[in-house]
Amino acid sequence: MKCNGHPILTFVEKNNDGAFLNIDEKYAKLYGKNLDCCVMNITRIISYSPENDIRYSSCIYFENKIKIHSDTIKVVCKDSRKNEVYKNVHMVALPKNPPDVINESKFSVLLVGIDTVSRPALMRTMPKTYKYVNENYLSLKGYNKVGYNTLPNLGGMLSGKTKKQIQETCRWNDRKLDNCSFIWKNFKSQNYITGYVEDQSGISTFNLETPGFYEAPTDFYGRQYILGAERLGVKYYHGMDYCTGPENTGERIMKAAKDFSTTYKINKYFGLFWMNSFSHDDINLPGTMDEKVLDFFTDKDFIESIEDTFVVFFSDHGFRFGDIRFTYTGWLEERMPFIFIKVPDRFKEMFAKEYSNLLSNTQKLTNPYDVYLTLQNILEIGDGNYSAVKSEACPKCYSLFQEIPEHRTCDEAAVEPHMCTCTGYSPIDPKQDLVRNFSNFVLTGINDIIKASYPITLICNLYKLNRVYSAGMSETFVKNNENVHYVLLLIETVPEAMFEATLEISNGAVRLVGEAGRLNKYAPQSYCVDGKDLKQYCHCMSGMDYLKNLFCDYLGC
């Protein structure tokens, strides 16, 4: 899918005098004669909703090129008839003075993520990218997710906390996440330059379920850039913001990552660059970006810029919806996102034992909390005064530079049984009365959540069991000196929805492990409510059902 009929008209270049916005003269005639172009700064507004408000400065006209003083700019060009023929936004990593003394023990960190991609899915849809990273990076083949969606998995990597712990300690009810102890604060305290850029502003990690940030959380923060790009106009592909203005949205993130890493190579940095726009809603759409992602990783300037950098290329989880989720392969893939790590050669030489442990750990059970501890280890290596803290979610977790036990269990790694891919399930007859009773137990729990969310209960249907699509039972585990079984259920309901749930059975007692997850896409059915937790459970009533419910609520019928 092409985002623009013509090549991009403007580009940014840097030299010893600073950063400059340029008109690409070889393409100017394609846009018309006698172009008049102007540039304006885009800034974040400290307001009631600073994550969604941006301000444009007055537009300054220029010929050929102009020096840039802001990290986010918008350019507009008009032809001789005053018709607007081109507009775009650019994000620029503005050069900073290098440190007076270079610490040879310091290593930079660059996290590059694609939402919703398992390791097998990366192999299927992006074979060229997979081939390159598989040959040049290390792959954690036993990497297991720890939560349902992006927030607990990416948040766990950045904070060492569960979603609930993030909610409690960050006080996000105060309408901001500024109090959160995300790992970029640790790097900032050690004089690293920090960056965070993510596309798809409506579903971004810290803005979908949480209130986002009041102050910019990092030195190089891309929220205003993405908002500005989206306001140029969006071309949707499979429901995603595939193009924003004249550029591919995912490419915008990769360009920002390359600019960040090349500009701050000497300074040392920590950067997180996250892409949703070509992967979140379609299991095959990443295939359209294979060449572009490969070009990013194989770019000569980028490769030179990451010589002393740990690059983590990863995802948060596999595909969570659709037909593939009704298969064992889909169950496994959803829980095992891809993750590849590029280790600097200098680190391999300086810390041979730690690197040897990392190599060994690629074949073992690992998770985001282990990566969190590893990031802190990198800080410890760079500054002997830094002292790593344990993961609050997983006190028994390890840095990847430590030797992880070969027979580590999900319980030891703080991976809930519902998420654990080490648990094997043997099929059981889904038509058994006991299995149906288990399924009704799950639906009662979902219905209780809906009922407890007044007035949501007036607009969301309650669920009844239609059929049990499939069921499986685990082997016997010993937990607290008691025999425990786990039952995995795929449940089809009335009104139409598909849920997956894991139950723990012990001495006749039944307990839901984790949360029941929705397997079918719920967006068309949950339009009447806000909030991720409610959306995955709500099936909005029809107009007549809503009026009937409202009437009965008033009269008590």
C-alpha positions in Angstrom: 0.0 0.0 0.0 1.4 3.4 -1.1 1.0 6.2 1.4 1.7 9.0 -1.1 1.6 9.4 -4.9 5.0 11.2 -5.0 8.3 10.7 -3.1 8.6 12.5 0.2 9.5 16.2 -0.5 11.3 17.1 2.7 14.1 15.5 4.7 16.3 16.4 7.7 20.1 16.4 7.6 22.7 17.3 10.3 26.2 18.7 10.4 28.4 20.5 12.9 26.1 23.5 12.7 23.0 21.7 13.8 19.9 20.1 12.2 18.3 21.4 9.0 15.0 20.8 7.2 15.6 20.5 3.4 13.4 20.6 0.3 14.4 17.7 -1.9 14.9 19.6 -5.2 14.7 16.6 -7.4 11.1 16.0 -6.4 9.9 19.6 -6.1 8.5 19.8 -9.6 6.3 16.8 -9.0 4.4 19.0 -6.5 4.0 22.1 -8.7 5.8 25.3 -9.7 7.0 28.0 -7.4 6.4 26.2 -4.1 6.1 28.3 -1.0 7.0 26.2 2.1 6.9 27.1 5.8 7.7 25.2 9.0 6.2 25.4 12.4 7.1 23.8 15.8 4.8 21.3 17.4 4.9 21.4 21.2 3.2 19.6 24.0 0.6 21.6 26.0 0.6 21.2 29.8 -3.2 21.1 30.2 -5.9 18.9 31.6 -5.0 16.4 28.9 -1.4 17.0 27.9 -1.2 13.6 26.2 -3.7 14.6 23.6 -3.1 18.4 23.2 -0.5 19.9 20.9 0.2 23.5 19.9 1.5 24.7 16.5 3.7 27.8 16.4 3.4 30.4 13.6 4.7 29.1 10.2 8.0 30.5 9.1 8.6 30.5 5.3 11.9 29.4 3.9 13.7 28.5 0.7 15.6 25.3 0.2 16.5 24.7 3.8 16.1 26.0 7.4 17.7 25.3 10.7 15.6 23.3 13.2 15.3 24.3 16.9 12.5 22.0 17.9 12.5 18.2 18.0 9.0 18.1 16.4 8.1 20.1 13.4 5.4 20.4 10.7 6.1 21.6 7.2 3.4 22.9 4.7 4.0 23.7 1.0 1.7 25.5 -1.4 1.9 25.9 -5.1 1.7 29.1 -7.1 -2.2 29.0 -6.9 -1.9 28.8 -3.1 -3.2 25.2 -3.1 -1.7 23.1 -0.3 0.2 20.4 -2.1 2.3 18.9 0.6 2.4 18.6 4.4 4.3 16.4 6.7 5.8 16.2 10.2 9.3 15.3 11.3 10.8 14.2 14.6 14.4 15.2 15.0 17.0 14.1 17.7 18.7 17.4 18.2 22.5 16.9 18.8 23.8 17.4 22.4 27.3 18.0 23.7 29.3 14.7 24.1 30.3 13.8 27.7 33.6 15.2 29.0 34.8 11.7 29.8 33.7 8.5 28.0 33.1 5.6 30.3 34.2 2.4 28.5 32.0 0.3 30.8 28.8 2.0 29.7 26.6 0.4 27.1 23.5 1.9 25.4 20.2 0.1 25.2 17.7 0.2 22.3 14.3 -1.6 22.6 12.5 -2.0 19.3 9.1 -3.7 19.5 6.3 -4.9 17.3 3.0 -5.5 18.9 1.3 -8.9 18.8 3.8 -11.2 17.0 4.9 -14.6 18.2 8.2 -16.2 17.1 6.5 -18.5 14.6 4.4 -15.6 13.2 7.6 -13.6 12.7 9.0 -16.6 10.7 5.9 -16.9 8.6 5.1 -13.2 7.9 8.6 -11.6 8.0 11.0 -14.3 6.8 13.7 -11.9 5.6 13.7 -10.0 8.9 13.6 -13.3 10.8 16.5 -14.7 8.9 18.7 -11.6 9.6 18.0 -11.4 13.3 18.2 -15.1 13.8 21.7 -15.1 12.3 22.9 -12.0 14.0 21.1 -11.8 17.3 20.4 -14.2 20.2 16.8 -15.6 20.5 15.2 -16.4 23.8 13.3 -19.5 22.7 11.5 -20.0 26.1 10.3 -16.4 26.5 6.8 -16.5 28.1 4.4 -13.6 28.5 3.2 -12.7 32.0 0.0 -10.8 31.3 -3.0 -10.6 29.0 -2.1 -7.6 26.8 0.6 -5.1 26.2 0.6 -3.2 29.5 1.5 -6.1 31.9 4.1 -7.4 29.5 5.9 -4.3 28.4 5.2 -2.6 31.7 6.6 -5.6 33.5 9.8 -5.3 31.4 10.1 -1.6 32.2 9.2 -1.8 35.9 9.4 -5.3 37.2 5.8 -5.0 38.4 2.5 -6.7 37.6 -0.3 -4.6 36.1 -2.0 -4.4 39.5 1.2 -3.3 41.2 1.7 -0.6 38.5 -1.8 0.6 39.2 -1.3 0.7 42.9 2.2 2.2 43.1 1.9 4.6 40.2 -1.4 6.0 41.5 -2.8 6.3 38.0 -6.1 7.4 39.5 -4.4 10.8 39.8 -4.6 11.0 36.0 -0.9 10.6 35.4 1.8 8.0 35.4 4.6 10.3 36.3 5.2 8.6 39.7 5.9 5.2 38.0 9.4 3.9 38.5 9.9 2.9 34.9 13.5 1.8 33.9 14.1 4.9 31.8 14.2 6.9 35.1 17.1 4.7 36.3 19.0 5.3 33.1 18.3 9.0 33.2 19.7 9.1 36.8 23.0 7.7 35.3 23.2 10.5 32.7 21.9 8.4 29.8 19.7 10.2 27.2 16.3 8.6 27.2 13.7 8.2 24.5 10.2 6.7 24.0 8.2 6.8 20.8 5.1 4.7 20.0 2.6 4.9 17.1 -1.3 4.5 17.2 -2.0 7.2 19.8 -5.4 5.7 20.6 -4.1 2.3 21.7 -0.6 3.1 22.8 0.7 1.2 25.9 0.3 4.0 28.5 -2.8 5.7 27.0 -5.4 2.9 26.4 -5.9 1.7 29.9 -3.9 4.3 31.8 -3.9 8.1 31.8 -0.5 8.6 30.3 2.0 11.2 31.4 1.6 14.8 32.6 5.2 15.7 32.0 7.1 14.1 29.1 8.6 10.9 30.6 11.8 10.9 28.5 14.2 13.4 26.8 13.1 12.3 23.4 9.3 11.7 23.6 7.2 11.0 20.5 3.6 11.6 21.6 3.3 15.0 20.0 5.0 13.7 16.9 2.5 10.9 16.4 -0.5 13.2 17.2 0.8 15.6 14.6 1.2 12.8 12.1 -2.3 11.5 12.6 -3.8 14.9 12.1 -2.3 15.0 8.7 -4.8 12.4 7.7 -4.8 8.6 8.1 -5.0 5.8 5.6 -6.4 2.7 7.2 -5.4 -0.8 6.3 -7.2 -3.6 8.1 -8.4 -1.1 10.6 -4.9 0.2 11.5 -3.3 3.6 11.0 -1.0 2.2 8.2 -0.2 5.6 6.8 -0.2 8.9 8.5 0.1 11.8 6.0 2.6 10.8 3.2 4.5 8.3 5.3 4.1 4.7 6.5 3.4 4.9 10.3 5.7 2.0 11.2 8.5 3.6 9.1 8.1 6.8 11.1 9.0 4.9 14.3 12.0 3.1 12.7 13.3 6.4 11.3 13.0 8.0 14.8 14.9 5.0 16.3 17.7 5.3 13.8 17.9 9.1 14.2 18.0 8.6 18.0 20.7 5.9 18.0 23.0 7.6 15.5 22.7 11.1 17.1 23.4 9.9 20.6 25.9 7.2 19.9 28.7 8.9 21.9 26.4 10.2 24.7 24.9 6.7 25.6 21.2 6.2 25.6 18.2 4.2 26.5 15.4 4.2 23.9 12.1 2.4 23.5 10.5 2.4 20.0 7.2 0.6 19.7 5.0 -0.2 16.6 1.3 -1.2 16.6 0.2 0.1 13.2 0.9 -3.0 11.1 0.5 -5.9 13.5 -2.1 -5.3 16.2 -5.3 -6.3 14.3 -4.2 -8.6 11.5 -2.0 -11.7 11.8 -0.7 -11.4 8.2 -0.2 -7.7 7.9 3.4 -7.7 9.2 4.3 -9.3 5.9 3.8 -6.0 4.2 6.6 -4.5 6.3 9.2 -7.3 6.0 11.5 -5.4 3.6 11.2 -2.2 5.5 12.1 -3.7 8.8 15.0 -5.6 7.2 16.2 -2.3 5.7 16.1 -0.7 9.1 18.3 -3.4 10.8 20.7 -3.7 7.9 21.2 0.1 7.3 24.9 0.8 7.4 24.6 4.0 9.6 22.3 2.1 12.0 24.7 -0.8 12.4 27.6 1.6 13.1 25.5 3.4 15.7 24.7 0.3 17.7 28.3 -1.0 18.0 28.2 -0.5 21.8 24.4 -1.0 22.2 22.3 -3.9 23.5 19.5 -4.0 21.0 16.3 -5.9 22.0 13.9 -6.7 19.2 10.8 -8.2 20.6 7.0 -8.4 21.0 4.6 -8.4 24.0 2.5 -11.4 23.1 1.2 -13.4 20.1 -2.0 -12.9 18.2 -4.9 -12.9 20.7 -8.0 -13.0 18.5 -9.4 -15.0 15.5 -9.5 -18.5 14.3 -5.9 -19.3 15.1 -6.7 -19.0 18.7 -9.0 -22.0 18.6 -6.0 -24.2 17.9 -3.2 -25.6 20.1 -0.7 -23.7 18.0 -2.6 -20.5 18.6 -2.8 -21.1 22.3 1.0 -21.6 22.4 1.9 -18.7 20.1 -0.3 -16.2 22.0 1.8 -16.8 25.1 5.2 -16.8 23.4 6.2 -13.5 21.8 9.5 -13.3 19.8 12.5 -11.7 21.4 16.0 -11.3 20.0 19.0 -9.6 21.7 22.1 -8.2 20.0 25.1 -8.2 22.4 28.0 -5.7 21.8 31.3 -7.5 21.0 33.0 -5.5 23.6 30.7 -6.9 26.3 31.4 -10.4 25.1 35.1 -9.8 25.6 34.8 -7.9 29.0 32.2 -10.2 30.5 32.7 -13.7 29.1 31.0 -15.5 32.0 27.9 -13.3 31.8 27.7 -13.7 28.1 28.1 -17.5 28.5 25.1 -17.5 30.9 23.0 -15.5 28.4 23.8 -18.1 25.7 22.7 -20.9 28.0 19.5 -19.0 29.1 18.3 -18.7 25.5 17.1 -22.3 25.8 15.3 -21.8 29.2 12.1 -20.4 30.5 12.4 -16.6 30.6 10.0 -13.6 30.9 9.8 -9.8 31.0 10.8 -9.6 34.6 14.1 -11.2 33.7 14.7 -8.6 31.1 14.0 -5.9 33.6 16.7 -7.2 35.9 19.1 -7.5 32.9 18.6 -3.8 32.1 19.5 -3.0 35.6 22.6 -5.2 35.3 23.7 -3.1 32.3 23.4 -0.1 34.5 25.4 -1.7 37.3 28.2 -2.6 34.8 28.3 1.0 33.6 28.3 2.5 37.1 29.5 0.6 40.2 27.5 2.9 42.4 24.2 1.7 40.9 22.5 -1.1 42.8 19.8 -3.2 41.2 16.5 -3.8 42.9 14.5 -7.0 42.8 11.4 -7.3 40.7 8.4 -6.7 42.9 6.4 -9.1 40.7 9.0 -11.9 40.7 11.5 -11.8 43.6 13.0 -15.1 42.4 13.6 -13.9 38.8 17.1 -13.6 37.3 19.1 -11.3 35.2 19.8 -13.0 31.9 23.5 -12.6 32.8 23.0 -15.0 35.7 22.6 -18.8 35.2 18.9 -19.6 35.2 18.1 -23.2 36.6 17.5 -25.6 33.8 14.3 -26.9 35.3 12.8 -23.6 36.3 9.0 -23.7 36.8 6.4 -21.1 35.9 5.6 -20.7 39.6 9.3 -19.7 40.3 9.2 -17.3 37.3 5.9 -15.7 38.4 4.1 -16.9 35.3 0.5 -17.7 36.2 -0.8 -21.2 35.2 -3.1 -19.6 32.7 -0.1 -18.1 30.9 2.3 -21.0 31.4 3.3 -22.9 28.2 5.1 -25.5 30.3 1.7 -27.0 31.3 0.5 -29.7 29.1 -3.2 -30.4 28.7 -4.9 -33.7 27.7 -8.2 -33.3 25.8 -11.4 -34.1 27.8 -14.9 -34.5 26.5 -16.4 -31.0 26.3 -19.9 -32.4 26.6 -19.4 -33.8 30.1 -21.7 -32.3 32.7 -18.7 -31.5 34.9 -17.1 -29.5 32.0 -20.3 -27.6 31.4 -20.4 -26.8 35.2 -16.9 -25.5 35.0 -17.8 -23.3 32.0 -20.9 -21.9 33.8 -18.6 -21.1 36.7 -16.5 -19.0 34.4 -19.5 -17.2 32.9 -20.9 -16.5 36.4 -17.6 -14.7 37.2 -17.8 -12.7 33.9 -21.5 -11.8 34.6 -20.6 -10.7 38.1 -18.0 -8.3 36.7 -20.7 -6.8 34.4 -23.2 -6.6 37.3 -20.7 -4.9 39.6 -20.0 -2.1 37.0 -23.2 -0.1 37.4 -24.6 1.5 35.2 -22.7 -0.7 32.7 -25.0 -3.5 33.7 -27.8 -1.6 32.0 -26.2 -1.6 28.6 -24.2 -4.9 28.5 -25.8 -8.3 28.0 -25.2 -11.1 30.5 -23.8 -14.4 29.0 -25.3 -17.9 28.8 -23.4 -21.0 27.8 -24.0 -22.1 24.2 -21.3 -24.8 24.0 -17.9 -25.8 25.2 -15.7 -25.6 22.2 -12.9 -27.5 23.7 -11.5 -28.6 27.1 -8.3 -30.0 28.5 -6.9 -31.1 31.8 -3.4 -30.9 33.1 -1.4 -33.5 34.9 -1.4 -33.5 38.7 0.6 -30.8 40.4 1.4 -30.6 44.1 0.8 -27.1 45.5 0.8 -26.4 49.2 0.8 -30.1 49.9 -2.4 -30.6 47.9 -3.0 -32.2 44.5 -4.0 -29.6 41.9 -5.3 -29.9 38.4 -5.7 -27.2 35.8 -8.6 -27.2 33.3 -8.3 -25.1 30.1 -11.7 -24.2 28.6 -12.7 -22.5 25.3 -16.3 -21.4 25.7 -18.9 -20.2 23.2 -21.7 -18.0 24.6 -25.0 -16.4 23.9 -24.9 -13.6 22.9 -22.0 -14.6 20.6 -18.6 -14.4 22.1 -15.6 -16.8 22.7 -13.8 -16.9 26.0 -10.7 -18.8 27.2 -10.2 -19.6 30.8 -8.0 -21.7 33.1 -9.5 -23.1 36.3 -7.6 -24.5 39.3 -9.2 -27.6 40.8 -8.1 -28.6 44.3 -10.0 -30.8 46.8 -13.3 -30.0 45.1 -12.7 -26.3 45.2 -12.7 -24.4 41.9 -10.8 -21.1 41.3 -10.4 -19.0 38.1 -6.7 -18.5 37.5 -5.9 -15.0 36.0 -8.7 -13.6 34.0 -11.0 -15.0 31.3 -9.8 -13.8 27.9 -11.9 -12.9 24.9 -10.8 -14.7 21.8 -13.1 -13.1 19.2 -12.6 -9.4 18.2 -14.9 -7.5 20.5 -14.7 -4.0 19.0 -18.0 -4.2 17.0 -19.8 -5.5 20.1 -18.4 -3.4 22.8 -18.8 0.1 21.3 -21.0 1.3 24.2 -18.4 1.2 26.9 -14.9 2.6 27.5 -12.0 0.9 29.3 -10.1 -2.1 28.1 -11.3 -4.4 31.0 -15.0 -3.7 30.4 -14.7 -3.8 26.6 -13.4 -7.4 26.5 -16.5 -8.5 28.5 -19.3 -6.2 27.2 -21.7 -7.3 24.5 -23.8 -4.1 24.0 -27.5 -4.5 24.2 -29.8 -3.5 21.3 -31.8 -0.3 21.7 -34.9 -2.1 22.8 -33.1 -4.3 25.3 -31.5 -1.2 26.8 -34.8 0.6 27.2 -36.3 -2.5 28.8 -33.4 -2.8 31.2 -33.5 0.9 32.1 -37.3 0.7 32.7 -37.0 -2.3 34.9 -34.1 -0.8 36.8 -36.3 2.3 37.6 -39.4 0.3 38.6 -37.5 -2.6 40.2 -39.1 -5.3 38.0 
